[in-house]
Amino acid sequence: MAARNSSAIVSTMAAAVLMAAAGYAIFFVAPQESTMGEIQRIFYFHVTSAWTGFLAFFVVFIANIAYLAGRKPKWDWLGVSSAEVGLMFTTVVLVTGPIWAKPVWGIWWTWDARLTSTFVLWLMYIAYLVLRNLLVDAERRATISAVFGIFAFLDVPIVYMSIRWWRTQHPQPVIGGGEGSGLDPAMWRVFLMALAAMIGLMTVLVRQRYRLEELRHQAQELSYQLESLAAPPGAAGVGEGKL
């Protein structure tokens, strides 16, 4: 337990240092973009949050497959933990996007392929979490939510490829193709630092959320055991049925 707590403290401090260094680099090291000016600095939060959200949802996808294959609760815990963290990063994407879009496009929002598919992705993982709360039986909840989580991940490649497959208001990618693929080297370095910071933050959050889910499961098991001990001898089967 002490080793786990020490490891959590070290990883949290490392993520905090990364976030602070990335924040400084974004505002004081990265050069100002010639066309959009200072507002372009949202890029380092917006894009890295999107990529980190995709990574979190990929973890959900793998965890859901692993649960269906082995039926081990730890994969269900990892799935819901990563889903909540991925949803948080996607929320950041949906908030920073309009803030960036208004001064650049002149509009807050438009229902093009990229924005619409991202919004649908956000709704699908909200539905994933709501579905879990509606199901009481732990095994049934894990199974059904795993199937839904695998289905929800199908929207991730659609979001990523939307600006390549369709004409959209959203600009072409500045990394990994398109006319802006030749990103300024200084901007590229700051972007990688910001991405590392976001992934570090995601790792810390998933780890802590996973620990919470593990403790919740242990508390539930202990509660069932106490109920079994407190029940009259003739009612022992009722308590055992809950396990």
Residue pairs with C-beta under 8 A, 6 or more apart in sequence:
8 204
8 207
8 208
8 211
11 200
11 203
11 204
11 207
12 204
14 200
15 197
15 200
15 201
15 203
15 204
18 193
18 196
18 197
18 200
18 201
19 197
19 200
19 201
21 193
21 197
22 44
22 190
22 193
22 194
22 196
22 197
22 198
25 189
25 190
25 193
25 194
26 41
26 44
26 45
26 190
26 194
27 41
29 186
29 190
30 41
30 44
30 186
30 187
30 190
31 184
31 186
31 187
32 38
32 40
33 40
33 43
33 187
36 103
36 104
39 100
39 103
39 104
40 100
42 96
42 99
42 100
43 100
43 174
43 191
44 190
44 191
44 194
45 92
45 96
45 194
46 92
46 93
46 96
46 97
46 100
47 175
47 191
48 191
48 194
48 195
48 197
48 198
49 89
49 90
49 92
49 93
49 96
49 198
50 89
50 90
50 93
50 118
51 195
51 198
52 86
52 89
52 195
52 198
52 199
52 201
52 202
53 86
53 87
53 89
53 90
53 92
53 93
54 86
54 156
54 159
54 160
55 86
55 199
55 202
56 82
56 83
56 85
56 86
56 89
56 202
56 206
57 82
57 83
57 86
57 121
57 125
57 152
57 153
57 156
58 153
58 156
59 78
59 79
59 82
59 86
59 206
60 79
60 82
60 83
60 86
60 125
60 128
60 149
60 152
60 153
61 149
61 150
61 153
63 75
63 76
63 78
63 79
63 82
63 146
63 149
64 75
64 79
64 145
64 146
64 147
64 149
64 150
65 146
65 150
66 72
66 75
67 75
67 76
67 79
67 142
67 143
67 146
68 143
68 146
68 147
68 150
71 139
73 138
73 142
73 217
74 214
75 146
76 141
76 142
76 145
76 146
77 210
77 213
77 214
77 217
78 206
78 210
79 145
79 146
79 149
80 129
80 132
80 145
80 209
80 213
81 206
81 209
81 210
81 212
81 213
82 206
83 125
83 128
83 129
83 149
84 129
84 209
85 202
85 205
85 206
85 209
86 125
87 122
87 125
87 126
87 129
88 205
89 198
89 202
90 118
90 121
90 122
90 125
91 122
93 118
94 118
94 119
94 122
97 115
97 118
98 108
98 109
101 107
101 108
101 109
102 108
105 169
107 169
109 115
110 169
112 166
112 168
112 169
112 170
113 162
113 163
113 165
113 166
113 168
113 170
114 159
114 162
114 163
114 168
114 169
114 170
115 168
115 169
115 170
117 155
117 158
117 159
117 162
118 159
120 155
121 152
121 155
121 156
121 159
124 152
124 155
125 152
127 148
127 152
128 145
128 148
128 149
128 152
131 144
131 145
131 148
132 141
132 145
135 141
135 144
135 145
138 220
162 168
162 170
163 170
163 171
163 172
163 173
163 178
164 173
164 177
171 178
171 180
172 178
172 179
172 180
173 180
173 181
174 180
174 181
174 183
175 181
175 183
175 191
183 191
221 243
224 239
224 242
224 243
227 239
227 242
228 236
228 239
228 240
231 238
231 239
